[in-house]
Amino acid sequence: MASGEAGGITQHIGAYHVNTPRGEVVFLDTPGHEAFTTMRARGAKVTDIVVLVVAADDGVMEQTREAVSHSKAAGVPIVVAVNKMDKEGADPDRVKRELSDLGLMPEDWGGETIYAHVSAKKRQGLDELLELILLQAEVLDLKANPDKPGRGHVVEAKLDKGRGPVGTVLIQEGQINQGDAFVCGLISGKVRAMFDDQGNQIKSAGPAIPTEIQGFEAIPEAGDEFVIVKDEKVARKIAEDRRVKHRDRELAKESKVTLESFLASKAGEEAQNLNLLLKADVQGSLEAISEALRKLSTDEVKIAIIHGGAGAITESDILLASASNAIIIGFNIRPTAKIKEVAEQEKVDIRFYDIIYKLVDDIKAAMSGMLSPDIKEVYLGQADVQQVFSVPKVGNIAGCMVSDGKLKRNSGIRLLRSGVVIYTGKLSSLKRFKDDAKEVTKGYDCGAALENFNDIKVGDIIEAFELVEEARTI
C-alpha cells in the first residue's frame, strides 16, 4: 500500500471490501498524518469498530491520541493493531503501556481492549486480526436491515473526467439499486452507475458495502448523508428546500454586522491577508488542506481561502484568483497548456503539490515573508566626552575617548548624562584629528558631532547603536 503513496503517507480516504472464511469485512482507511483530523473524525463516525494501527517502533503519536479521542466521542469500540512487528526496534509492550494511559488496557493485562501483533509488510498476523475483528462484531451483535431504502454517508467525492461527479458512499442500512433517486446534502440525483472498491460495475449494494456512485448533479460534500427517496421529483424538491435554507443561513451570517465587528475590521486593517484558492483531486484532501492552512493564521497574517473545490483548475478559477489577488494551490492535479497560458496572461501564481506537509511548509514560509521584519538594536560602543570645541557654522564638537566597542559614522547614538538619556539621534560626523573616519575603536581619540544637537558637556557619554532588520518566522 505504502509504495503507491506520496511520501509514504495515506493522503486519501479509501474503503476496501474483504472476504474472509468467517464473513465479509469492510475497511475504511483514513490518513494518519496530523493534517487529516477531519477525515479521521468522519471515519470514526461512520464505522462500527475502529482498528487503531500503531507502529511498534514509533509508539503513540499525537495523531494516535487524537484518533482515540474521536473514537471515544463517536462511541465506537477500538481494536489495536500493533504494526511493524518485523522491525528490529519493535517494542509492543511500550505501545501497550502508552495506550493504557489513554484507557485502552490490553485484555492480557486485565483490561478490555483487544490487541493484535501484525506486520503488514511481511503479511504476518493479518488473519488473526480479521478473526478478532469478526469476533468483536459478533459480541457487539452488529446488524443492519437490508430490506429498506438505502441510507449511508459520503466518505469521499471527486470530479471524474469521463464520469462527472462521483462519490464513495458507505452504506449503513438498506439497499441501493441502480436507477434509485437520492438526496445527498444539498444535491439530488439518480444512481446512473455503481462500482465496487475494485472498480467492477454492480447493480445493487447492501449494508456496509463501499460503493462508488455516479449520478450526482454536483460534487457532494464529504460527510454528507446519502438517502434513497421515492422518485426524482421528491429528491429535487428536498434538495431545493435544503438549498434555500442553506442560502438563508449564509446570508444571515453575512448581514449581521455589529459595531464590534466593524471596529475590529477597522483596527485590523494593518493585518495582511494571504488569499488562497484551493483545488484538489478529491473533496477529503481539500478539507484537510483547508483545515491545516487555517490553523496557520496569525493576528498579523491571515489566511483567507476564497474558494475551494475538487477537480481540475478552470479558467473561472484563474479569473477569480486574479480579481482577488490570490495564489492558486493545486493538490494532486496538473494544469492543461491552455490553463497555463491563461494564468500567465492574468499573472496568477499557481503552485502544485502532492504531499500535504510540503504544501503547509511552503505557505508557512510565504507567511513568514509577509511578516514585517523585527527591528533589533545592536549595541556598538561608548565614548566619554573629555572636551567640547565650538566650531563656527558647525556647532559644538565633542572631543571623545572611545571607552568600549566602537563609534561608527551615521550610527544611531544616545547622549547620556548621569546615566539619563537626554538625546537620541545620529552622529553627523566622526573625525580622527582632521580626517573623516568611518569608525573609531576602543582606546582611540576622536571628534564627534551630533545631528541637530549642540548641548554637549564634558563628562557626558555617547552610546552608539545600530538598528538591524531580522526576518520573522511563524
N, C-alpha and C positions, 0 to 999 in steps of 0.2 A: 504494500500500500504506500509506504513512505517514498518509494522510488519515484512515484508519479506525482509527488507533491512539491510545491515551491519551497525551497529552503528546509525540506523535511517537516513542514508544518501543514496540518489539515487546514485548508482555507475555506472550504465549503461544507455545508451540512449535507449529509448523504444518508439515504435509507437503503438497507440491504435485507433481502429475504433469504433465510437459510433453512434448508430441510434437514432434519435430524431423524434418527430412528424413533425418537420419543415424541416427535411432533415438529411443528414449524416455529421458528423464532425470527422476529424482525428486529434488526438493529438500526437505531438512529444514531449516526456518527456525528458528534458535534466537535468543533475545534477546541483544542486545549490552550491555545495561545491567549494571553491576558486580554487582548483586544476584543475577543469574541464573547464577551459577557452576555449580551442579549441573546445570542444563539443558544448558549448553554441554558439560560433561564427558560427559553422557549422549549428546548429539548426536554427539560425536566418536567414541564407541564403536560406534555402530550404522551409521555411514556408510562408504563406500568411498573417497570423495575429499572433502576439506574445502575449500570455497571461502571464503577469508578476505576479507571485504568491509571495505576500509579507505577512509575518506573522504580524498580528495586534498587537502582544505583543512584537515583536522584532524590528519592524520598518525597515528602509532601511539599508541593509548591503553593504559592499564594492562590493560583487558579484552582488547585485541588480543594483548598479550604472554601473557596467561593462556590465551587460545584456542590460541595456537601451542604452549604447553606441553601442553595437553590433547591436541592432535592428535598431537604427537610421542610422548606417553605411550601413546596408542592405536595408534601405528604407522601412522597414516593420512597419505598424501601430501597436500600442500597446493597449491592453485591460488589465486593472489592476484587479486582483482578490485579495481582502484583506481577507486572510485566518485566521483560528483560532479565529473566532468571538465569539466562545463559551467560550473562556478562560476569567478568571477574569480581567487580566490586559490589555484586548484588548482596543486599542485606535486608531480607524480608522482615526480620524482627524489628528493624528500625522503622519501617513503614507501619507495621502494626502498632508500635509504641506511639508514633506521631498521630496516627488516626484514632487511637484510643483516647487521646486527649480531646479529639473532636466528637467523642461519643460513639465511635464505631469500634466497640470492643469485640475482638475475634471470638468465635464460638469456643475454640480450644483454650481460650483464656477465661472462659466463664461468661462470655458476652453473647450477643445475639446476631452479630454480623458475620456473614459467610465470606471467607477469603479463599481465592483460588490462585495458585502459583503457575504462571504461564510464561512461555517465550514465543511471541508471535513470529519472530524470525525463524526459529527452529521448529515451529509448529508443535510445541510441547504443551501439554496441559489444556489444550483447547476443548477437547471432548469432555473433560471433567468440568470445565467452566460451563459448557452448554447444559450438561447434566444438572449442575447446581442451579442454573437459571430456571430450567423447566421444573425442578423440584420446588423452588420458591414460588413459581407460578401456580403449582398445584396446591401448595399450602395456603396461598392467598386467595385461591378459588377465583382466578381471573377469567371472567366470561363476558361475552358480548352477544347481543341478539342480532343475528344476520338477517332476520325476516322483517325488515322495516326500511324506510328510506334512509339512504346513506348520510352520515354526518362525520366530519373529520376536521383536520387543521392543515393549512398550507405550511409546509416546513421550508420550502424554497421555491423561488419563482424566477423566471428569466424570459427574455425575448429571443426566441429561436429564429434563425434566418429563414428557414424554409417553412416552419410550422406556426409562426406567430407567437403570442404569449402562451407559455406553458407553466403549469405549477405542479410541484410534487406534493401530493396530498396523502397524509397518513390517516387511514380510515379508522374511526374509533368505534362506530357501531353501524349496523345496517349494511346495505348492498348498493354499490354504484354500478350502473349499467351504461353501456354506450347508448347515446340518444337522450339520456336524462337531462332535464333542465335543472339548473342550480343557481344559488346565490352565494357569493363569497365576498364578505365585507361590503364594499360599495359597488361591486361588479356582479353582473348576471352573465349567464352563458349557457351553452348546451354542450354536453360531453360529445365532442366530434370523434375523438380517438383516445384510447387508453394504452399505456405501456407499462410493463413491469420494470423492476430495477435492472434487468438485463437488456432492456430496450426492445423486448418482444411485445407485439401488439396483443392486447387481451380484450375480451368483450365485457367482462364484469369482474368486480373485486369485492371481497368482504372485509370483515373487521381485521385490523392490524396489518393490512397489506399496503405497502407504499406504492402509490400509483401516480404515474406522470400523466396529467390530463391536458388535452388540447381542446380549446373551445372557449377560452376566456376572451371577453371583449377587450380587456387591457391587462397589464401585468398586475396580478394580485399582490397584496402586501403579505410578506412572510408573517405567519402567526394568525392570519385571518381564519375565521371559522367557515368551513365549506359545508353547505347544506343542500340536499336534493329536495326540490319542490315539485308541485303537481305538473306545471307546464311553463313554457317560456314567458307567457303573458304574466303569470303570477311572479315569476323571477324578476322580470323587468320592472314591475310595479314596486316590489320590495326594494330593489336596488335604487330606484329613483327616489323613493321616500327616504331612504338612508342618506343618499347624496344631498338632498335638500336639507335634512337635519344637520349633516356634517358641515355644509356650506354656511348655515346659520350660526353654528358654533364658531367656525373660523372667523366670520365677520364680526361676531360679538367680541371675540378676542381682540381683533384689530382696533375696534372702535372705542374700546374702554381706555381712554387716555386720562389719567388723573394728573393733578398738579405735581404730585411727587414724581411720577414717571417722566413728565415733561421737563421738570427741573433736573432730574437725573440725566436725561439725554443731553440737556444743555451743558451740564457740568462735565459730562464725559466726552465733549467734543474733541478734546486733545487725544483721546484714546484712538488708536489706529485699528482699522478693520482689515483683516485679510480675507477677501472674498474668494470662495472656492465653489466650483461646480463639479460635482462628483458623478462619474459614470462607471458602473461595474458590470461584470458579466452576469452576476446574479444578485437578487434582492438582499439575501442574507449578508453577503460581503459588504454591500453598500451600507447596510445598517451598522455593521461592526465598525467600518471605517468612519462613518459619521460620528458614532459614539466615541471612538478613540480620539478623533480630532477635536470634538467639542471639549473634551477634558483638558486640552492644551491651552484653552483661552485663559488669558490673564486680564488684570484690570487695564493694562496698557495696550495689549494687542488682543483683539477679539477675533475669533474665527467665525465668519458668517458663511454658512453653507446655503447659497442662494437657490440651488436646485440639485436634486439627486435623482438618478434613475438607473434602471438596469437596461443594458443593451448598448449598441454602438453610439458613438458621438455623431450627432446630426448637425446640419447647418444652423438650425434654430438654437442649438446649444451654444454654438460659437457666437452667434449674434447676441444671445443673452449675456454671455461672458464678456463680450466686447462692450455692451451697454453698461454692465455692472463693474467694469474693471476687475474681472475675476480671472483666476487661474483655473484651467480645466485639469482635473486629476482623473486619469483613466486606469482602472484596475482590471487586469487580465483581458484587456481589449486592445485592438490596434486600429489606427485610422485608415481610411482609403486615401488614395492620391488626391482626390477632389477635396476631401475634408482638410487635408494638409494645406492645400492651396488656399482655401477659404480662410484658414487660421492665419496663414502668412499675410494675406490681404488685410485682415482685421487686426493684425498684430496681437493675436491671442496666444498666450503661452500654454502649451499642453504638455503635461508630464505623464509618463506611463510607468506603472509598477506591476509586479506580480507577487511581491512579498510585502505584507502589511507593515512590518516593523520598519522597513526601509522607507516606506511612504511616510510614516509618522515621524521618523528621524529627520527626513528632508524638510517637512513642514516645520518641525521644531527649529531647525537651522534657519529657515527663512524668517521665522518669527523673531529669532534672536537678532537677525539683521535689521528687523524693523524697530527693535527696541532702541530708544535713544541711548547713546553711549554713557557710561558712567564717567564723570569728570573727577579724576583723582588728583589730589595735590601731592607733589613730591618736594620734600624739603631739600634745598641746595646747600645752604650755609649761612653763617652770620659774620658781620664785621662790626667792630667797635669804632664809633666816631671819636677821633682824637683831636681834630682841629676843624674849624669851619672857615672857609675862604669865601669872600664876596667877590664875584666877577661881574663887571658891568655887562649889561644886556643878557646875561645868562642867569644870574641869581646866585644863591648860595651853593657852594660845592663842599661836600663832606670829605675831609681827609681821613681815611679809614685804615685800619689794620684788620685783615681777614683772620678771624679767630677760630673759625670752624668751616669745613667744607669749602665752598667757593661762591663767588658772585658772578653772575652771567649778565652780559648786556641784554637788555629787553626782557629780563626775567621779571616776574611779579615780586614785589617787596612789601614788607611791613616795617614801619618805623616804631620801635619800642622805646618807651621812656618809663623807667622804673617798672618794667615788666608789663606796662599797659600799651596796647596798640593805639597810636594816635594818628596814623595814616596808613592806608593800604593803596598801593598803586603800582607804578613801573619804574625801573631805572631808565632815565632818559639818556645818560651817558656814563661810560666807565673808562677811566684812563689809568695808565701806568706812566708816571712822570707826565710827559706832554703827548704821549701817543695813545690813540684809542686801543682798547683791549677788548677781546671777545669775552674773556673770563679771567678772573684773578683768584688764585687758590690760597689756601691756608698759609699764614706766615708772611704774606706779602702786603706791602702798602698799596693803596690805590686812591683815586679821586672819584667820587660818585655824585651824580646829580639826580635828583628825584623829579619825576614828571609832575609839573603843576604844584610843586610844594617847596617852600623855602624855609619853613620854621624848623631848621635842624640845629641841635645843640650838642656841645661836647658831652660825651657820656651816653648819648643815645646808641641804640643797637639797630643795625639794619639786618633784617632777616630776609633771605632770598628764597623763592619757591617757584616751581613750575606747575602748570595745570596740564595733566596728561589724560587723553581720552582712552577709555578701555571699553572694548566691545562687550556688551552684556549678553549673558545666555539665560535661557529659561530654566 
